[in-house]
């Protein structure tokens, strides 16, 4: 007769496999930002923050020089160049393109490097090897799994618009500030959905495409408040860093070369801190996904063991 007294009856009987939300992985995910894949992510964001701006400034300078290399624009750009000067430069001057080839090329390459290095970093945090197929396939899956996020965005945006139209100053400010925050949070939540789906594709193992898509959808919507606040909160912190540097540069002006270099270094520092925050979120998603995979695997094993035990008992 088979002994059934020691057979686990619940997933909670297995140590470390209880239900956990994404917030519970924040502390565990904090280290790891400066490993091999993390350094690629930091480098990608640093290049994206500095290199396109350098090419854009060089592009503008090539169209604003006169004899002997002197600029036709005011000497103190940060203090004297106003919006009217910029409009005349692009509308009536020799600048026929807004960005230039070098800046646009650096922007495209930098964006690809950031996206690819973030995928490499996340897969490494999950203990997997990154591949191009799941990276692209997860993005295509997000097109089908993401509409509920967009529906929530449209409903909330319409509600904020209604509040803004009531004519109450406090509600108008909430609507004015809430809409850009909502747009930023929505884009960040869609990114989290992509990250979950592309990890799923690395370990489908015979799972149907519909089941894979549903699983990725459930992993996001099983903790909607935690995911939304986590994605939007870290995004707002990264945005606040860059806005703080921009505000400082706007107030102080760029009247000297050393001062401009100080602002460049501050922007590079803000980019590095923001990249570390993004890596933190990537690692949190990876650890949540790995834990959820382990839970589901353990449940499947328990169900298979229970079925086998019941079959053996009925046979006797």
C-alpha positions in Angstrom: 0.0 0.0 0.0 1.4 3.4 -1.0 2.1 5.8 1.9 0.3 9.0 1.3 1.1 10.7 4.6 4.2 12.6 3.3 2.8 13.7 0.0 2.7 17.5 -0.3 -0.9 18.7 -0.8 -0.2 22.4 -1.6 2.4 24.5 -3.3 2.7 26.4 0.0 4.3 23.2 1.5 7.3 23.7 -0.8 9.8 26.2 0.8 10.3 29.4 -1.1 7.5 28.8 -3.6 4.7 31.0 -2.0 3.0 33.7 -4.0 5.1 36.9 -4.3 4.4 40.2 -6.1 7.0 42.2 -8.0 7.7 44.6 -5.1 9.1 41.7 -3.0 12.0 41.3 -5.5 13.2 44.9 -5.3 15.8 44.3 -2.6 17.0 41.1 -4.3 17.3 42.9 -7.6 19.2 45.9 -6.4 22.7 44.3 -6.9 24.0 43.4 -10.3 23.9 46.7 -12.1 27.7 46.7 -12.7 28.2 43.1 -14.0 29.2 42.4 -17.6 25.7 42.8 -19.1 25.0 45.7 -16.8 28.0 47.6 -18.0 26.7 47.3 -21.6 23.4 48.8 -20.5 25.1 51.7 -18.7 27.4 52.3 -21.7 24.4 52.3 -24.1 22.5 54.9 -22.2 25.6 57.1 -21.8 26.2 57.0 -25.5 22.6 57.7 -26.2 22.6 60.7 -23.9 25.8 62.4 -25.1 26.8 61.3 -28.6 23.6 62.4 -30.6 23.7 65.8 -28.8 27.4 66.2 -29.8 26.6 65.5 -33.4 23.6 67.8 -33.4 25.7 70.7 -31.9 28.4 70.1 -34.5 25.8 70.1 -37.2 24.4 73.4 -36.1 27.8 74.9 -35.7 28.7 74.0 -39.3 25.7 76.2 -40.5 26.4 79.2 -38.2 30.0 80.1 -38.9 31.2 83.1 -40.8 34.7 84.2 -41.7 37.6 83.2 -39.4 35.5 80.6 -37.7 33.4 83.1 -35.7 29.8 82.3 -35.0 27.0 84.3 -36.6 24.9 83.6 -33.6 25.2 85.4 -30.2 28.4 84.6 -28.3 26.6 83.4 -25.2 24.2 80.7 -26.4 22.7 79.8 -23.1 22.0 83.4 -22.2 21.2 85.2 -25.4 19.9 82.6 -27.9 16.1 82.7 -27.7 13.2 80.9 -29.5 13.0 83.6 -32.2 16.7 83.0 -33.1 16.1 79.3 -33.3 13.1 79.7 -35.6 15.0 82.1 -37.9 17.9 79.7 -38.0 15.8 76.8 -39.2 13.3 78.8 -41.2 15.4 81.3 -43.0 19.0 80.1 -42.5 20.9 77.3 -44.2 19.8 74.5 -41.9 17.5 72.4 -44.0 17.3 69.4 -41.7 16.4 69.5 -38.0 18.9 66.9 -36.8 21.5 66.0 -39.4 22.8 62.7 -40.6 25.4 62.2 -37.8 22.9 62.9 -35.0 20.2 60.8 -36.5 22.5 57.9 -37.1 23.9 58.0 -33.6 20.4 58.2 -32.2 19.3 55.1 -34.1 22.4 53.1 -33.2 22.2 54.2 -29.6 18.6 53.3 -29.3 19.3 49.8 -30.7 22.2 49.3 -28.4 20.1 50.3 -25.3 17.3 47.9 -26.4 19.6 45.0 -27.1 21.8 45.5 -24.0 18.7 45.7 -21.8 17.6 42.3 -23.3 21.0 40.8 -22.6 21.0 42.1 -19.1 17.5 40.9 -18.3 18.1 37.4 -19.8 21.3 37.1 -17.7 19.4 38.1 -14.5 16.9 35.3 -15.3 19.7 32.8 -15.8 19.0 32.4 -19.5 20.8 33.2 -22.8 19.5 36.1 -24.8 18.4 35.4 -28.4 17.1 37.6 -31.2 14.0 35.6 -32.0 12.3 35.9 -28.6 13.3 39.6 -28.5 11.4 40.3 -31.7 8.6 37.8 -31.1 7.9 39.3 -27.6 7.5 42.7 -29.2 5.0 41.4 -31.7 3.2 39.5 -28.9 2.9 42.8 -27.0 0.9 44.2 -29.9 -1.8 41.7 -29.1 -1.5 41.6 -25.3 -1.1 45.4 -24.9 -4.5 46.8 -25.9 -6.0 46.5 -22.4 -3.2 48.8 -21.1 -4.1 51.3 -23.9 -7.8 51.0 -23.0 -7.0 51.9 -19.4 -4.9 54.8 -20.6 -7.7 56.2 -22.8 -10.4 55.9 -20.1 -8.1 57.5 -17.5 -7.1 60.2 -20.0 -10.7 61.0 -20.7 -11.4 61.2 -17.0 -8.5 63.6 -16.5 -9.8 65.7 -19.4 -13.2 65.8 -17.8 -11.6 67.0 -14.5 -9.6 69.7 -16.4 -12.8 71.0 -18.0 -14.6 71.6 -14.7 -12.9 75.0 -14.3 -11.7 74.2 -10.7 -8.0 75.3 -10.4 -6.9 72.3 -8.3 -8.5 69.8 -10.6 -7.1 71.6 -13.7 -3.6 71.2 -12.3 -4.2 67.5 -11.6 -5.3 67.0 -15.2 -2.4 69.1 -16.6 0.2 67.2 -14.7 -1.5 63.8 -14.7 -1.7 63.4 -18.5 2.0 63.3 -19.2 2.6 61.2 -16.1 -0.1 58.8 -17.4 1.4 58.6 -20.8 4.8 57.9 -19.3 3.4 55.2 -17.0 1.5 53.6 -19.9 4.6 53.3 -22.1 6.6 51.9 -19.2 3.8 49.3 -18.4 3.8 48.2 -22.1 7.6 47.8 -21.8 7.1 45.5 -18.8 4.6 43.5 -20.8 7.1 43.1 -23.5 9.8 42.0 -21.1 7.6 39.3 -19.6 6.5 38.0 -23.0 10.1 37.8 -24.4 11.2 35.9 -21.3 8.3 33.5 -21.9 9.5 32.8 -25.4 12.9 31.6 -24.1 11.2 28.8 -22.1 8.0 27.9 -24.0 9.0 24.1 -24.2 6.1 22.8 -26.1 3.6 25.4 -24.9 1.1 26.6 -27.5 1.4 30.2 -28.7 -2.1 31.1 -27.2 -1.1 29.7 -23.8 2.2 31.6 -23.9 0.4 34.8 -24.7 -2.2 34.3 -22.0 0.5 33.5 -19.5 2.4 36.7 -20.2 -0.8 38.6 -20.0 -1.7 37.1 -16.6 1.8 37.8 -15.2 1.2 41.5 -15.7 -2.4 41.7 -14.7 -2.1 39.5 -11.6 -0.4 42.5 -10.0 -1.6 45.5 -12.0 -1.1 48.1 -9.2 2.4 47.0 -8.2 3.6 46.8 -11.9 2.0 50.2 -12.7 3.5 52.0 -9.7 6.9 50.4 -10.1 7.2 51.2 -13.8 5.8 54.7 -13.6 7.7 55.6 -10.4 11.1 54.6 -11.7 10.3 56.4 -15.0 9.4 59.6 -13.2 12.6 59.4 -11.2 14.7 59.1 -14.4 12.8 61.9 -16.0 13.2 64.1 -12.9 17.0 63.7 -13.1 17.2 65.0 -16.6 14.8 67.8 -16.0 16.9 68.9 -13.0 20.0 69.1 -15.1 18.0 71.0 -17.8 16.6 73.4 -15.3 20.1 74.1 -13.9 21.5 74.7 -17.3 18.6 77.0 -18.3 19.1 79.1 -15.1 22.8 79.4 -15.2 23.3 79.6 -19.0 26.3 78.4 -21.0 28.4 81.6 -21.0 31.7 79.7 -20.9 33.1 76.4 -22.2 33.9 75.0 -18.8 30.3 75.6 -17.7 29.0 73.8 -20.8 31.2 70.8 -20.0 29.9 70.8 -16.4 26.4 70.5 -17.8 27.5 67.7 -20.2 29.0 65.8 -17.3 25.9 66.3 -15.2 23.7 65.0 -18.0 26.0 62.0 -18.4 25.7 61.3 -14.6 21.9 61.6 -14.8 22.0 59.1 -17.8 24.1 56.6 -15.8 21.8 56.8 -12.7 18.7 56.5 -14.9 20.3 53.5 -16.7 21.0 51.8 -13.3 17.3 52.4 -12.4 16.2 50.8 -15.6 18.5 47.8 -15.0 17.0 47.5 -11.5 13.5 47.2 -13.0 14.8 44.8 -15.6 16.3 42.6 -12.9 13.1 42.8 -10.8 11.0 41.6 -13.8 13.5 38.8 -14.5 13.4 37.6 -10.8 9.6 37.8 -10.7 9.4 35.8 -13.9 11.9 33.2 -12.7 10.0 32.7 -9.4 6.7 32.4 -11.2 8.2 29.8 -13.5 9.4 27.8 -10.6 6.0 28.0 -8.9 4.2 26.8 -12.0 6.7 24.1 -12.6 6.3 22.9 -9.0 2.5 22.9 -9.3 2.7 20.8 -12.5 5.0 18.3 -10.7 2.7 18.1 -7.7 -0.3 17.6 -10.0 1.5 14.9 -11.9 2.6 13.2 -8.7 -0.9 13.3 -7.3 -2.3 11.8 -10.5 0.2 9.0 -10.5 -0.4 8.3 -6.8 -4.1 8.2 -7.2 -3.7 5.9 -10.2 -1.5 3.6 -8.2 -3.9 3.6 -5.3 -6.9 2.7 -7.4 -4.9 -0.1 -9.1 -4.3 -1.7 -5.8 
